[in-house]
Amino acid sequence: MKKQSSCTTFLVGKKATIDGSTLIARTEDHSDQAEPQQFVVVDPHDQPQHYQAKLSKFTVDLPANPLRYTATPDADRSHGIWGSSGINSANVAMTATETITTNARVLAADPLVADGFGEEDLLTIVLPYIHTPQEGVKRVGQLLEEFGTYESNGMAFSNQDEIWYLETLGGHHWAAVRIPDDAYVVAPNRLNIAEFDFNSSDTMCSADLEEFIAVNQLNPDSNQVNLRHIFGSSTIKDTHYNNPRAWYLQKFFTPDVEQNPLDQNLPFINHANRKINIEELKWALSSHYQNTPYDRYGTGSEEQKHLFRPIGINRNEESHILQIRPNVPAAIAGIHWLGFGPNTFNTFVPFYTNIQDTPHAFKDAAAQYDPNTAYWLSRTLGVLGDTDYGVYSEYHAQFEQKTLSQLRAVVAKTDAAIAQQADVAQYLTAANQKLADIYMQNSFALLGEMVKSGSARMKLKFTIFD
C-alpha cells in the first residue's frame, strides 16, 4: 500500500523576500497517526549507487560523484526513505513532493505507472546530482520519461538566484515554470500551474507536451493554454480541501484582492503587498483560518469550523523553509529551517547545511514515544495545546518570539565569525547543536508552563474551604 501524503507548498522569489533570499517551503502531512521524522545529513559515501524503491518495483543505477545533502526522512524506512526536503553542497534546495490531482482524460491518454517512482524516492535520486534548479527539473523530467510515476506530484528547486516548480502530468509527462523573482506561490494538493507559454525561457516541459495535448483533445479552452484546466481537477473536494488554503494565504499576503475560498481559478502567481519574512511564512504554514468563521478554534458554527481543510493541522509531521541567502559566503548560504509535529505549537529551527552531522534530538526518532527527541516533544506540545487553544496559544506566542530571537542571535554570531574558522563544517555542526539545545530547552519550559496552567483548570477537582 502506498502511503498518502498531503501537503501545502509555499514559494517566494528573491525580490519578494525581506532579505533577498529565495524561500521554498512545505508542510509534510501524513495520517492522523504519528509518523516520526528525522533530520539527517547524507555524505557521498553513504549515498546508494543502486536504488531500489520500497513501494514499487522501481530500480535505478545512480550517477557517480553524488553531493552531500540534508534530508528529513521517515524514521521508519520500511515503506521507503521519503527524504522530503534538503539542501545539497552546491546550495541547491529541493522540496518533494506536493501530492496533486489530475483527471480521467489525462490518465486515459498517459496512465500512471504502477512500477514507476513516487514521493518516497524523489529526493534521494535527484538532489545529490544537481548543481542548479534547472538541472533538478531536467533530471526529474528524464526520469519521468524513462520510468514513469505511479502518482501525481509537484516539487520545487531553488538556489540563491531562482526557483523552479515542476508538476507531473499523467504517468510520463511534466511541465515546470520559473517563479518570478517578485512573486509568491501557494500550492495546495491540486494541480497548480495555470497559464503556460511553450515559447517562454521561463518554462520547461516534456518535448511532446504540446502535441500530446492536441492529439488527445485535452484542452477545454479555445484561447489559452491553462495546465490546471487541461491536466487538473475541478471537483467539489477541491473547493473544500484545496482552494481555501490558497485563498486564505493569498488573502493574508495580498489583502487588496477580493477572492472566494471556493474559487477553482485562484491565481498561481501572486504578488504580496510587502516583503515576506521567515516569521510570516512560518505563521502561514501554521495557519488555520484565524479571524474567519472557518477557524477550528474560532467562534463560527460547528458547520463552518469543519468546512475547510487548514494548513496547520494535526497531520503536520515535519515542515520546512529552505532558505538560500545572498551576500554571504557560500559555506553558510543554505539554511534548512525545520519544525516537527503540528505547526500550531512548534517553531522552526534554522539549521546550517554545510555540516558533518545533525543534532541527536533532531536525528533520533522512533515509533516508541520519547519526549527527549524534538519530534515527540513537538507533538506533545501540539496535543496538549489543542485541549485549550484559547489559553495555550498565548503561551506559545511568547515561546515562539523568545525562541526565534535566541535562534537568530546564534545565526548572526555564527555568520560573523565564519571567516576565522579553520574547519567550517565542524564549526557549523557545533552551531547547529546550540540551536537544537535552545529549541529543546525552551520547548520543555513551554511544556512545563502548559502543565502548570492546565492543572488549575482540570475538570476533575473539588473546591474545599479549609
C-alpha positions, 0 to 999 in steps of 0.5 A: 500500500502506498502511503498518502501524503498531503501537503501545502507548498509555499514559494517566494522569489528573491525580490519578494523576500525581506532579505533577498533570499529565495524561500521554498517551503512545505508542510509534510502531512501524513495520517492522523497517526504519528509518523516520526521524522528525522533530520539527517545529513547524507555524505557521498559515501553513504549515498546508494549507487543502486536504488531500489524503491520500497513501494514499487518495483522501481530500480535505478543505477545512480550517477557517480560523484553524488553531493552531500545533502540534508534530508528529513526522512521517515524514521521508519524506512520500511515503506521507503526513505521519503527524504522530503526536503534538503539542501545539497553542497552546491546550495541547491534546495529541493522540496518533494513532493506536493501530492496533486490531482489530475483527471480521467482524460489525462490518465486515459491518454498517459496512465500512471505507472504502477512500477514507476517512482513516487514521493518516497524516492524523489529526493534521494535520486535527484538532489545529490546530482544537481548543481542548479534548479534547472538541472533538478527539473531536467533530471526529474523530467528524464526520469519521468520519461524513462520510468514513469510515476505511479502518482501525481506530484509537484516539487520545487528547486531553488538556489540563491538566484531562482526557483523552479516548480515542476508538476507531473502530468499523467504517468510520463509527462511534466511541465515546470515554470520559473517563479518570478523573482517578485512573486509568491506561490501557494500550492495546495494538493491540486494541480497548480500551474495555470497559464503556460507559454511553450515559447517562454525561457521561463518554462520547461516541459516534456518535448511532446507536451504540446502535441500530446495535448492536441492529439488527445483533445485535452484542452477545454479552452479555445484561447489559452493554454491553462495546465490546471484546466487541461491536466487538473481537477475541478471537483467539489473536494477541491473547493473544500480541501484545496482552494481555501488554503490558497485563498486564505494565504493569498488573502493574508499576503495580498489583502487588496484582492477580493477572492472566494475560498471556493474559487477553482481559478485562484491565481498561481502567481501572486504578488504580496503587498510587502516583503515576506519574512521567515516569521510570516511564512512560518505563521502561514504554514501554521495557519488555520483560518484565524479571524474567519468563521472557518477557524477550528478554534474560532467562534463560527458554527460547528458547520463552518469550523469543519468546512475547510481543510487548514494548513496547520493541522494535526497531520503536520509531521515535519515542515520546512523553509529552505532558505538560500541567502545572498551576500554571504559566503557560500559555506553558510548560504543554505539554511534548512529551517525545520519544525516537527509535529503540528505547526500550531505549537512548534517553531522552526529551527534554522539549521546550517547545511554545510555540516558533518552531522545533525543534532541527536534530538533532531536525528533520533526518532522512533515509533516508541514515544520519547519526549527527549527527541524534538519530534515527540516533544513537538507533538506533545506540545501540539496535543496538549495545546489543542485541549485549550487553544484559547489559553495555550496559544498565548503561551506559545506566542511568547515561546515562539518570539523568545525562541526565534530571537535566541535562534537568530542571535546564534545565526548572526554570531555564527555568520560573523565569525565564519571567516576565522574558522579553520574547519567550517563544517565542524564549526557549523555542526557545533552551531547547529547543536546550540540551536537544537539545545535552545529549541529543546530547552525552551520547548520543555519550559513551554511544556512545563508552563502548559502543565502548570496552567492546565492543572488549575483548570482540570475538570476533575477537582473539588473546591474545599474551604479549609 
